[in-house]
Amino acid sequence: MTNVTRREFGKAAAAAWVGSAVSGGRVLGANDRVRLGFVGVGNRGDQVLDAFLKQSDAEVAAICDMYRPYVEFAARKAGGAPARFADYRRLLDMKDLDAVVIATPDHWHALQMIHACEAGKDVYVEKPLSLVVNEGRAMVEAARRHNRVVQVGIHRRSAAFVEEAADLVRGGALGRITVARAFHVQNAWLGPAPERPYNKNRTFYRFRWFYDYSGGQVTNFGVHYIDAIHWALGHDAPLAVAAMGGKFAIDDNREIPDTLEVLWTYPGNTLVTFSQYNATAAPAARDRRVEIEFRGTKGTLYLFSDGYEIVPDEITPNEFPARTPTDRQYERGYRAGAKPLIDPVTRTGGDADTAHHARNFLDCVKSRAACRCDIETAHRSTTATLIANVAHKTKSYLEWDRETERFTNNANANRLLTYRYRAPYETPGGGPSEL
């Protein structure tokens, strides 16, 4: 790969795409095929490729990955004769591509997505959107500046049962929501990042164990859950965050915790928590299926990977007794007359297939409408998880300002909202010295 900065590449791409960038690229009809270039076809990239291959109007025109066996495997799966690249910039040079699908490790997302926007392409970019908050805001600005359709791969946004559950919670079906809990229980490449000696734990899926490349499981799995919680609460930013945890069981060179608890407070007096237990397999909630629970004053909604269940509380009309040894009978009768105020609901057989998210993206490429997980929505949900890592690293209770996207009570923590890229790459949105 040649050494080209983002600014140098952007100028060259803008020159090549001046006509299409202004006009929004090739005008697609409802029956036209969308020509796609895939950047990153490893574990998640392969899954996303499968989702697009289910769409009859998706044409895989190009494939890029630095690991050649992945490129060849994806090309065979896609069929036809897609162009093959190791350098994503060469893929972006293709003037007949309508959109780019980015599923590289997290630390590549910002540069590749911004470059794609500058080259006049629409973008499907995998979650988590960014490695730090400032990258995410720069990505939002790039999409707006170049008038690009962007879908972020928080694919539960395209699942009908999740939308139903979010609507119920937001509509007051459970009463006032006091707590929302989410769980990740599991026993179980370089680019702009700093240069490190080779270690197998830093490659392929295990890159998620190091902060140079990933935010760990709180951004990997947690962003799915926090996004659903945002959707249900009707708020897209917390007021404050704190986190505790560490490497309590696994003795290797990873940096991310194997055990973590994150707490956020949200407008409306709601406590949100994320529990990461990666050294034990027992369920964290009422049963193994639960990913998120919403606790309201009338009952609780348990969200699964394929549906949800509402369990009503039995509410007593009686005043809570002042316990006294002289009148135990009144105390024993406190629950008399208790009854549910809402009906139980069970919804099963739901489908959160990424193919629905791919379908929505293709439709929006043609209609120019906003995607179900548009760039601003995804940035807000990703930000909540990224600042959790800042709280954990700084061992701080941090108060968050949604408008300025800065902490109001810890100037040093604000320095972790960005990072300086390794030369010759340029940091989108400015580096630490500009905070």
SEVEXVEX-963988 format. One record per residue: residue in three letters; x, y, z of N, C-alpha, C, O in turn. Coordinates in steps of 0.2 Angstrom, whole numbers, plus 2048, in hexadecimal, padded with zeros to 3 digits. Example, Ala and Ser with C-alpha at 12.3 -4.5 7.8 and 13.67 -1.06 7.14 Angstrom:
2
ALA8427E482783E7EA8278427F08278477EF82A;SER8407F58238447FB824840800827843806828;
! end
This chain:
435
MET8047FA800800800800804806800809807804;THR80380B7FC8078117FB8058168017FF815804;ASN80A81A80380881F809805825806808829803;VAL7FE8258077FA82B8057F682D80B7F282980E;THR7F683480C7F28368127EB8378107E983680A;ARG7E68378147DF8388137DE83E80F7DA83E80A;ARG7E28448107E184A80C7E38498057DF84B800;GLU7E98468047EB8457FD7E68407F97E58417F4;PHE7E483B7FD7E08367F97D983A7F87D68397F2;GLY7D783E7FD7D08417FC7D08467F67CC8467F2;LYS7D68497F57D784E7EF7D684A7E87D384C7E4;ALA7DA8447E87DA8407E27D383D7E17D183D7DB;ALA7D083B7E67C98387E57C483D7E37C083C7DF;ALA7C58437E67C08487E47C184A7DD7BC84C7D9;ALA7C784A7DA7C884C7D37C58477CF7C28497CA;ALA7C68417D17C383B7CC7BB83B7CD7B88397C8;TRP7B983D7D27B183C7D37AE8437D37A88437D6;VAL7B18487D17AD84F7D17A684F7CE7A28527D1;GLY7A584B7C979F84B7C679A8477CA7948497CB;SER79C8417CC79783C7CF79683F7D679083E7D9;ALA79B8427DA79A8447E07948497E179084A7E5;VAL79484E7DC7908537DC7898517DA7848537DD;SER78884C7D678284A7D477F8447D87798427D7;GLY7838417DD78183C7E17838357DE7808307E0;GLY7878357D878982F7D578382C7D077F8307CE;ARG7848267CE7808237C97798237CC7778217D2;VAL7748257C876D8257CA76A81E7C976A81C7C4;LEU76881B7CF7658147CE75E8147CF75B8187D2;GLY75B8107CA75480E7CA7528097CF7578057D2;ALA74C8087D174A8037D574C7FC7D374D7F77D7;ASN74D7FA7CD74F7F47CA7567F37C87587EE7C6;ASP75A7F87CA7617F87C87657F47CD7637F47D3;ARG76A7F17CB76F7EE7CF7747F37D27767F77CF;VAL7757F27D977A7F67DC7817F37DC7817ED7DF;ARG7867F67D978C7F47D97907F57DF7917FB7E1;LEU7927F07E37957F07E979D7EE7E979F7EA7E6;GLY7A17F27ED7A87F07EF7A87EE7F67A67F27FA;PHE7AB7E87F87AC7E67FE7B37E78017B87E57FE;VAL7B47EB8077BA7EC80A7BA7E88107B77EA815;GLY7BE7E38117BE7DF8177B97D98167B37DA817;VAL7BC7D38157B77CD8147B97C88197B97C2817;GLY7BC7C981F7BD7C48247B77C28277B27C2824;ASN7B77C182E7B27BE8317AB7C28307A67BF82D;ARG7AB7C88337A47CC8327A37CE82B79E7CE828;GLY7A97CF8277A87D18207A57CB81C7A17CD817;ASP7A77C581D7A47BF81A79C7BF81C7987BD817;GLN79A7C08227937C082478F7C582078A7C481E;VAL7927CB82078F7D181C78E7CF8157897D1812;LEU7937CC8127937CA80B78D7C680A78A7C6805;ASP78C7C180E7877BC80D7807C080D77C7BE80A;ALA7807C58127797C98127787CC80B7727CD809;PHE77D7CF80877C7D380277B7CE7FC7777CF7F7;LEU77E7C87FD77D7C37F77767C07F77737BD7F2;LYS7727C17FC76B7BF7FC7667C47F97617C37F7;GLN7697CA7F77657CF7F37677CF7EC76C7CF7E9;SER7617CE7E87627CD7E17657D37DD7677D27D8;ASP7647D97E07667DF7DD76D7E17DF76F7E77DE;ALA7717DD7E37787DF7E577D7DB7E177C7D57E0;GLU7817DF7DE7867DC7DA78D7DD7DD78F7E37DE;VAL7917D87DF7977D87E279C7DA7DC79E7D57D8;ALA79F7E07DB7A37E27D67AA7E27D87AF7E27D4;ALA7AC7E27DE7B37E37E17B37E07E87AF7E17EC;ILE7B97DD7E97BB7DB7F07C27DD7F27C67DC7EE;CYS7C27DF7F87C97E17FA7CA7DF8017C67DF806;ASP7D07DC8027D27D98097DA7D98087DC7D6803;MET7DD7DA80E7E57D980E7E77D280E7ED7D080D;TYR7E27CE8107E37C68117E17C380B7DB7C280A;ARG7E57C18067E37BF8007DE7B98007DA7B87FC;PRO7DF7B48047DA7AE8047D37B08067CF7AD803;TYR7D27B680A7CB7B880B7C97BB8047C37BA803;VAL7CD7BF8007CB7C27FA7C87BC7F57C37BD7F2;GLU7CC7B77F57CA7B27F07C47AE7F27C07AC7EE;PHE7C47AD7F97BE7A97FB7B87AD7FA7B27AA7F8;ALA7B87B47FB7B27B87FA7B07B87F37AA7B87F1;ALA7B57B97EE7B47B97E77B17B37E57AC7B37E1;ARG7B37AD7E77AF7A77E57A87A77E87A47A47E4;LYS7A77A97EE7A07A97F079C7AE7ED7967AC7EB;ALA79E7B47EB79A7B97E77997B77E07947B97DD;GLY79E7B37DD79D7B17D679E7B77D17A07BC7D4;GLY79E7B67CB7A07BB7C67A77BC7C67AB7B77C7;ALA7A97C27C57B07C47C47B27CA7C87B47CF7C4;PRO7B17CB7CE7B27D17D27B97D37D27BE7CF7D2;ALA7BB7D97D17C17DC7D27C47DA7D97C07DA7DE;ARG7CB7D97D97CE7D77DF7D37DC7E17D77DE7DD;PHE7D37DE7E87D87E37EA7DB7E17F17D77DE7F5;ALA7E17E37F27E47E37F97E37EA7FC7E47EB802;ASP7E37F07F87E37F77FA7DC7F97F97DA7FA7F3;TYR7D87FB7FE7D17FE7FD7D18047F87CC8057F5;ARG7D68087F87D680E7F47D680D7ED7D38107E9;ARG7D88077EB7D88057E47D18037E27CE8047DD;LEU7CD8007E77C67FE7E67C28057E57BE8057E1;LEU7C480A7EA7C08107E97C18147E37BD8187E1;ASP7C78127DF7C88157D97C38137D37C28167CE;MET7C080D7D47BB80B7CF7B58107CF7B18117D4;LYS7B48127C97AF8177C87A88147C77A38187C7;ASP7A780E7C67A180B7C579E8077CB7998047CB;LEU7A18097D179E8067D879980B7DA79A8117DA;ASP7948087DD78E80D7E078F80D7E778E8137EA;ALA7928087EA7928087F27988047F479A7FF7F0;VAL79A8057FA7A08017FD79D7FE80479A801808;VAL79F7F880579D7F480B7A47F380F7A87F080D;ILE7A47F68157AA7F68197A97F281F7A57F3823;ALA7AD7ED8207AD7E88257B47E68287B57E1829;THR7B87EB8287BF7EB82A7BF7EB8327BA7ED835;PRO7C57EA8357C57EC83D7C47F383E7C47F783A;ASP7C27F48447BF7FB8467C38018457C1806843;HIS7CA8008457CE8058457CF80883E7D280D83C;TRP7CD8048397CD8068327C680A8307C680D82A;HIS7C18098337BA80B8317BA81382F7B881482A;ALA7BD8178337BD81E8327C082082B7BD823827;LEU7C681E82A7CA8208247C681D81E7C5821819;GLN7C481781E7C28148187BB8178177B9818811;MET7B781881C7B081B81B7B18228187AD824813;ILE7B582681B7B682D8187B982D8117B683180D;HIS7BD8298107C08288097BB8268047BA8297FF;ALA7B68228067B181F8027AC8258007AA8267FB;CYS7AB8298057A682F8047A98348007A68367FB;GLU7B08358017B383A7FC7B48377F57B483B7F0;ALA7B38317F47B382E7EE7AC82D7EB7AC82A7E5;GLY7A78307EE7A18307EB79D8297EC7988287E8;LYS79F8257F179B81F7F279781F7F87988227FD;ASP79181C7F778D81A7FD7918158017958117FF;VAL78F81480879381080C78F80C81178A80F814;TYR79080681178E80181779480081B7997FD818;VAL79480282179A8018257987FD82C7937FF82F;GLU79C7F882D79B7F483379B7F883A79F7FD83A;LYS7987F583F7997F884579F7F58497A17F0846;PRO7A17F884E7A07FE8507A280484B7A7802848;LEU79F80984B7A080E8467A88108467AB811841;SER7AA81284C7B181584C7B58128527B280F857;LEU7BB8148537BF8128587BF81785E7C0815864;VAL7BE81D85C7BD8238617B882885F7B6827859;VAL7B682C8637B08308627B183585C7AD836858;ASN7B783885C7B883D8577B883A8507B683E84B;GLU7BA83484F7BA8318497B38308477B1832841;GLY7AE82E84B7A782E8497A48348477A0834842;ARG7A683A84B7A38408497A68428427A284583E;ALA7AC8418407AF84283A7AB83E8347AB84082F;MET7A98388367A683483179F83683079D83682A;VAL79C83983579583C83479684282F79284382A;GLU79B84683079C84C82C79D84A82579B84E821;ALA7A18458247A384381D79D84181979C842814;ALA79983D81D79383A81978E84081778B840812;ARG78D84581C78984B81A78C84F815789852810;ARG793850815796855811796852809795856805;HIS79684C80979684880279084580078F8427FB;ASN78A84780478484480378383D80178183B7FC;ARG78683980678783280578182E80978083080F;VAL77F82980777A82480A77F82080E78381C80B;VAL77E81F81578281B81977E81781E779819821;GLN77F81181E77C80C822782809827787807824;VAL78180982D7858068327827FF83477C7FF836;GLY7877FB8357857F48367827F283D7847EC83F;ILE77E7F684077B7F48467747F184376F7F5843;HIS7747EB84176F7E883D7697E78417647E583D;ARG7697E78477627E684B75D7EC84A7577EB84B;ARG7607F184775C7F78457577F583F7527F883E;SER7587EF83C7547ED8367507E783874D7E4834;ALA7507E583F74C7E08417457E28447457E6848;ALA7407DF8417397E28437387E184A7357E584D;PHE73A7DB84D7387DA85473C7DF8597397E085E;VAL7427E18577457E685B7427ED85B7417F0860;GLU73F7EE85573C7F48547357F48587337F985B;GLU7327EF85872C7EE85C72D7EF86372A7F2867;ALA7327EC8667347EC86D7367F386F7347F6874;ALA73A7F786A73C7FD86C73680286C735806870;ASP73180186772B80586772780486E724809870;LEU7267FE8707237FC87672680087C722803880;VAL72C7FF87D73080288272F80A88272D80D887;ARG73080D87C73081487B72981787C72881D87E;GLY72481387A71D81587B71A814882714816883;GLY71E81288671C81288D71880B88F71580B895;ALA71980688B71680088D7187FD8947147F9897;LEU71E7FE8967217FC89C7218018A27237FF8A7;GLY71D8068A071E80C8A57248108A472781089F;ARG7278138AA72D8168AA7338118AA73380D8AE;ILE7378128A573D80D8A57428108AA7458168A9;THR74480C8AF74980E8B475080B8B375580E8B5;VAL7508058B07568018AE7567FE8A87517FB8A6;ALA75B7FE8A475C7FA89E7637F689F7687FA89F;ARG7637F089E7697EC89F76A7E88997667E5896;ALA7717E88977737E48917797DF89377C7E1898;PHE7797DA89077E7D58927827D288C77F7D1887;HIS7897D188D78D7CD8897907C788D7957C9890;VAL78E7C188C7917BC8907937B788B7907B4887;GLN79A7B588C79D7B18877A37AE88A7A87B188C;ASN7A47A788B7AA7A488D7AE7A28887AF79E883;ALA7B07A58887B47A48827BB7A78827BF7A687D;TRP7E27EA8317E67E88367EB7EE8377E77F3836;LEU7EF7EF8377F37F583A7F07FB8387ED7FF83C;GLY7F17FD8327EE80482F7F080A8337F680B834;PRO7EB80E8367ED81483A7EF8128417F1817844;ALA7EE80C8437F080A84A7F780A84B7FB80A846;PRO7FA80B85280180B8538048048518017FF851;GLU80A80584F80E7FF84D8107FB8538137FD858;ARG80E7F48538107EF8588147E98558137E884F;PRO8187E685981A7DF8578157DA85680F7DB859;TYR8167D68518117D184F80F7CD8558137CA859;ASN8097CC8568067C785B8007C48597FB7C8856;LYS7FF7BE8597F97BB8567F27BD8597ED7BD856;ASN7F37BF85F7ED7C28627EA7C88607E47CA861;ARG7EE7CC85C7EC7D28597EA7D18527E87D684E;THR7E97CB84F7E77CA8497E07C78487DD7C484D;PHE7DC7C78427D67C58417D17C78477D17CC849;TYR7CD7C28497C77C484D7CA7C78547C77CB857;ARG7D07C48567D37C685D7D67CD85D7D87D0862;PHE7D57D18577D77D88587D37DC85D7D47E185F;ARG7CD7D985E7C87DC8627CA7DC86A7C77DF86E;TRP7D07D986B7D27D98727D77DE8737DA7DF879;PHE7D87E386E7DD7E886F7DA7EF86D7D77F0868;TYR7DC7F48717D97FB8707DC7FE86A7D9803868;ASP7E17FC8687E47FF8617DF7FE85C7DF802857;TYR7DB7F985C7D77F78567D07F68587CC7F6853;SER7CE7F685E7C77F58607C57F88677CA7F986B;GLY7BF7F98687BD7FB86E7BB7F58737B87F6878;GLY7BC7EF8707BA7E98747B37E78747B07E986F;GLN7B17E38787AA7E08777A57E687979F7E5877;VAL7A67EB87D7A17F087E79F7F487879A7F6877;THR7A47F48737A27F886D7A07F286879C7F4863;ASN7A37EC8687A17E786379A7E58647967E5860;PHE7997E286A7927DF86B78E7E586E7887E586D;GLY7917E987378D7ED8777897F38727847F5874;VAL78C7F486D7897FA8697827F786677E7FB865;HIS7827F186577B7EE8637767EF8687707F2867;TYR7787EE86E7737EE8747727F687676C7F8877;ILE7777FA87677680187877280487276E809874;ASP77380386C76F805867767804868763808867;ALA7667FD86975F7FC86A75C7FF871756801871;ILE76080087675E80487C75D80B87A75880E87C;HIS76180E87676081587475981587075581A871;TRP75881186C75281186874C81086C74781486B;ALA74C80C87174780B87674581187A74081387C;LEU74B81487D74A81988174882087E746824881;GLY74A82087874982787474E82C87674D832875;HIS75482A87875A82E87976082B876761825876;ASP76482F87476A82D87077182E87377682D870;ALA77183187977783287D776832884771834887;PRO77B82F88877A82F88F77C83689277F83A88F;LEU77B83689977D83C89D78383B8A07878408A1;ALA7858358A278B8338A578C82C8A47888288A3;VAL79382A8A67958238A579A8218AA79E8268AC;ALA79A81B8AC7A08188B17A18118AF79C80E8AC;ALA7A680E8B07A88078AE7AD8048B37B28088B5;MET7AC7FE8B57B17FA8B97B27F38B67AD7F08B3;GLY7B87F18B67B97EA8B47C17E98B37C57ED8B4;GLY7C27E48AF7C97E28AE7CA7DB8AB7C67D88AA;LYS7D17D98AB7D37D38A97D37CE8AF7D87CE8B3;PHE7CD7CB8B17CD7C88B87CE7C08B77CF7BD8BC;ALA7CE7BE8B17CE7B78B07D37B48AB7D67AF8AB;ILE7D47B98A57D87B68A07DF7BA8A07E07C08A0;ASP7E47B58A07EB7B88A17EE7B789A7F27B2899;ASP7EE7BC8967F17BD8907F37C488E7F27C8893;ASN7F47C68887F67CD8877F17D18847F27D7882;ARG7EB7CF8857E57D38837E57D98877E77D988D;GLU7E17DF8857E17E58897D97E688B7D87E9890;ILE7D57E38877CE7E58897CC7E088F7CF7DB890;PRO7C77E28937C57DE8997C27D88977BE7D7892;ASP7C27D389B7BE7CD89A7B87CD89F7B37C989E;THR7B87D28A37B27D38A87B17DB8A97B67DE8AA;LEU7AB7DD8A77AA7E48A77A37E68A979E7E28A7;GLU7A27EB8AC79B7EE8AE79B7F58AC7A07F98AE;VAL7977F88A87967FF8A678F8018A878A7FE8A7;LEU78F8078AB78980A8AD7898118A978D8158AA;TRP7838138A67818198A377B81C8A77778188A9;THR77A8228A87748258A97718298A377582C8A0;TYR76B8298A276882C89C76283189F7608308A4;PRO76083589A75B83A89C75583689D75383089B;GLY7518388A274B8358A474C8308AA74782C8AC;ASN7528318AD75382D8B37538258B27508218B5;THR7578238AD75881C8AB75F81A8AB76481E8A9;LEU7608158AF7678128B076880D8AA7648088AA;VAL76D80D8A676F8088A17758048A377A8088A5;THR7757FE8A377B7FA8A477D7F589F7797F389B;PHE7847F489E7867EF89A78B7EA89E7907ED8A1;SER7897E489E78D7DF8A17917DA89C78E7D7898;GLN7987DA89D79C7D689879F7D189D7A37D28A1;TYR79D7CA89C7A07C58A07A37C089B79F7BC898;ASN7A97C089A7AC7BC8957B07B68987B47B3894;ALA7B07B589E7B37AF8A17AE7AB8A57B07A78A9;THR7A87AB8A37A37A78A679D7A68A179C7AB89D;ALA7997A18A27947A089D78D7A08A078879F89C;ALA78C7A18A67867A18A97827A78A77857AC8A6;PRO77B7A68A57777AC8A37777B28A87777B18AE;ALA7777B88A67777BE8AA7707C08AC76F7C48B1;ALA76B7BE8A87647C08A97607BA8AB7637B58AD;ARG75A7BB8AA7557B58AC7567AF8A87547A98AB;ASP7587AF8A275A7A989E75F7AB8997617B1898;ARG7627A68967687A78917667AB88B76B7AE888;ARG7607AC88975E7AF88375E7B788475F7BA87F;VAL75E7B988A75D7C088B7637C48897697C388B;GLU7637C98847687CE8837677D588676C7D8888;ILE7617D788675F7DD88A7597DD88E7557D988C;GLU7597E08937537E08977517E88997557EB89B;PHE74B7E98987487F08997447EF89F73E7EC89F;ARG7457F28A57417F28AB73D7F88AC7407FE8AD;GLY7377F88AC7327FD8AC72E7FD8B372E7F88B6;THR72A8028B47268028BA7207FE8BA71D7FD8BF;LYS71F7FB8B47197F68B371B7EF8B17177EB8B2;GLY7227EE8AF7247E88AD72B7E88AA72E7EE8A9;THR72D7E28A77337E28A47337DF89D72F7DA89C;LEU7367E18997377DF89273E7DB8917437DF892;TYR73E7D588F7447D188E7457D18877417CE883;LEU74A7D388474C7D387D7517CD87B7567CD87E;PHE74F7C98777537C38747567C586D7547CA86B;SER7597C086B75C7C18647577BF85F7587C0859;ASP7517BD86174C7BB85C7457BD85E7407BB85C;GLY7447C186373E7C386673E7C786D7437C986F;TYR7397C78707387CA8777337C887B72E7C4878;GLU7337C988172E7C788672D7CD88B7317D088D;ILE7267CE88C7247D38917217CF89771D7CC896;VAL7247D189D7227CE8A371F7D38A87237D78AA;PRO7197D38A97167D98AD7187D88B47197D28B7;ASP7197DD8B87197DE8BF7127DD8C270D7E08BF;GLU7117DA8C870B7DB8CB70B7E18D070F7E18D5;ILE7077E68CF7077EC8D27027EC8D86FC7EB8D6;THR7047ED8DE6FF7EE8E36FC7F58E47007FA8E3;PRO6F57F58E66F37FC8E76F47FF8EE6F28048F0;ASN6F77FA8F26F87FC8F96FE8008FA7037FF8F7;GLU6FE8048FF7048089017098039057077FF908;PHE71080490371580090671580190E715806910;PRO7147FB9117147FC91971A7FE91C7207FC91A;ALA71980292171F80392671F7FD92B71B7FC92F;ARG7247F992A7247F392D7257F49357297F8937;THR7217F09387217F194071F7EA94371B7E6940;PRO7227E89487217E294B71A7E194E7187DC950;THR7177E794F7107E795270A7E694D7057E594F;ASP70C7E69477077E59427097E193C70A7E4936;ARG70B7DB93D70E7D79377087D593270A7D392C;GLN7027D59346FD7D39306FC7D892A6FB7D6924;TYR6FD7DE92C6FC7E39267027E39217017E391B;GLU7087E192470E7E092070D7DA91B70E7DB915;ARG70A7D591E7097CF91A7037D09147037CD90F;GLY6FF7D59156FA7D69116FB7DB90C6F77DD908;TYR7017DE90C7037E39077027E29007007E68FC;ARG7037DB8FE7037DA8F76FC7D88F56FB7D68EF;ALA6F77D88F96F07D68F86ED7DB8F26EE7E18F2;GLY6EA7D88ED6E77DB8E86EC7DD8E26EA7E18DE;ALA6F27DB8E36F77DD8DE6F57D98D76F37D48D7;LYS6F67DD8D26F47DB8CB6F97DE8C66FB7E48C7;PRO6FA7DB8C06FD7DE8BB6F97E48B76F37E38B7;LEU6FD7E98B56FA7EE8B26FB7EE8AA6F87F28A6;ILE6FF7E98A87007E88A16FF7E189F7007DC8A4;ASP6FE7DF8996FE7D88977057D58967097D8893;PRO7067CE89770C7CB89570C7CA88D7077CA88A;VAL7127CB88A7127CA8837187C688171E7C7885;THR7187C187D71D7BD87A71E7BE8737197BC86F;ARG7237C08707257C086972B7BC8677307BD86A;THR72A7B786372F7B28617307B285A72B7B4856;GLY7357AE8577367AD8507387B384C7377B4846;GLY73B7B885073D7BE84D7447BD8497477B884A;ASP7467C184574B7C08407507C784074D7CC83E;ALA7567C684275B7CC8427607CB83D7667CD83E;ASP75E7C78377637C68327667CC82F7627D182E;THR76C7CD82E7707D282B76D7D482476E7D9822;ALA76A7CF8217677D081A7627D581A7627D9815;HIS75E7D681F7597DC82075D7E281F75A7E781C;HIS7627E38237667E98237697EB81C7697F081A;ALA76C7E581976E7E68127697E980E76A7ED809;ARG7637E680E75D7E780A75C7EF80B75B7F2806;ASN75B7F181175A7F881275F7FD80F75D80280C;PHE7657FB81076B7FF80D76A80080576A805803;LEU7697FA8027687FA7FB7627FE7F97628027F4;ASP75D7FE7FC7578027FB7588097FC75680E7F8;CYS75C80B80175E8128027638157FD76381B7FB;VAL7678117FB76C8137F57688157EF76A81A7EC;LYS7628127EE75E8137E875A8197EA75981E7E5;SER75781A7F075281F7F17558257F475282A7F4;ARG75B8257F675F82A7FA75C82C80175D831803;ALA75882780375582880A75A82680F75F82380E;ALA75982881575D82781B75C81F81D75781D81C;CYS76281C81E76281582075F81482775E81982B;ARG75D80E82975B80C82F76080E83575E81083A;CYS76680C83376B80E838770813835775812833;ASP76D81983477181F83177782183577881E83B;ILE77C82483278282683578282A83C786828840;GLU77D82E83C77C83284377A82E84877D82E84E;THR77582A84777282584C77882084E77981F854;ALA77B81D84A78181984B78681C84F789819854;HIS78882284D78D82685178B82785878F82685D;ARG78582985978382A86078382386478582386A;SER78181E86178181786578881586678981386C;THR78C81686179381486279781886779B81686B;THR79581F86779882386C79782187379B821878;ALA79181F87578F81D87C79481787E796817884;THR79581287979A80D87B7A180F87B7A580D880;LEU7A38148777AA8168777AC81A87E7B1819880;ILE7A781E8807A88228867A881D88C7AB81F891;ALA7A581788C7A68128917AD8108927AF80F897;ASN7B080F88C7B780D88C7BC81288F7C0811893;VAL7BA81988E7BE81E8917BD81E8987C281F89C;ALA7B781D89B7B581D8A27B98178A57BC8188AB;HIS7BA8128A27BD80C8A57C580D8A57C880C8AA;LYS7C881089F7CF81289F7D18178A47D68168A7;THR7CD81C8A57CE8218AA7CC8208B17CD8248B5;LYS7C881B8B27C58198B97C181F8BB7C28218C1;SER7BD8228B77B98288B97B28278B87AF8238B4;TYR7AE82B8BB7A782D8BA7A78338B67A98388B8;LEU7A58328AF7A58378AA79E83A8A879A8368A7;GLU79E8418A97988448A679884689F79D84989D;TRP79384589B79484589478F84B89178984B893;ASP79284F88D78E85488978C85288279185187E;ARG78685088178484E87A78685387578885186F;GLU78585987678685E87178D85F86F78E85F869;THR79186087479886187279C85B8717A285B86F;GLU79985587379C84E8737A384F8777A884D874;ARG7A385187D7A88528817A68508887A085188A;PHE7AB84E88D7A984D8947AA8548977AE858895;THR7A685589C7A585C89F7A985C8A57AA8618A8;ASN7AB8568A87AE8568AF7B58538AF7B88528B4;ASN7B88528A97BF84E8A97C28508A27C184D89D;ALA7C68558A27CA85789C7CF8528997CF851893;ASN7D284E89E7D684989C7D38448987D5841893;ALA7CD84289A7C983D8977C783F88F7C783B88B;ASN7C684588E7C58488887CB8468837C984687D;ARG7D18458857D68448807D583D87E7D983B879;LEU7D18398817D083287E7CB8318797C982C877;LEU7C88378777C28378727C583786B7C1837866;THR7CC83786A7CF8378647D68338657D883286B;TYR7D98328607E08308617E483285A7E1833855;ARG7EB83285B7EF8358567F182F8517F382A854;TYR7EF82F84B7F082A8467F88298457FC82E845;ARG7FA82384380182284180282583B7FE824836;ALA80882883A80A82B83480A82682E80D820830;PRO80882782880682E8257FF82F8257FC834822;TYR7FB82B8297F482C8297F283282D7F5834832;GLU7EC83682B7EA83C82F7E483A8337DF837830;THR7E483D8397DE83B83D7D883F83B7D884683B;PRO7D283C83A7CC8408387CA84483E7CA841844;GLY7C884A83D7C584E8437CA8518487C885484D;GLY7D08508467D585384A7D884E84F7D584A851;GLY7DE8508527E184B8577E184E85E7DD85385F;PRO7E484B8627E484C8697E685486B7E385786F;SER7EA8568677ED85D8687E78628677E8868869;GLU7E28608637DD8658617D78658667D2869865;LEU7D786186B7D28618707D28678757CE867879;
! end
